[in-house]
């Protein structure tokens, strides 16, 4: 639970320093992207600190691209 608390406190500190800068410069798109990526990162950090199984992104990419690779290899043979 200490890892979860540290992750949340670190995220809050980062938000406190970054959001005012983005608002001052009126960078609304960047603010949304930053917020979404930060929430995803905090979620993954919490999952990691709770020792949950996090899937490898490469496996998902491989699953999507493998059929296309098979077709291209079949055409080249």
Secondary structure, 3 states (H helix, E strand, C coil): CHHHHHHHHHHHHHHHHHHHHHHHCCCHHHHHHHHHHHHHHHHHHHHHHCCCCCCCHHHHHHHHHHHHHHHHHHHHC
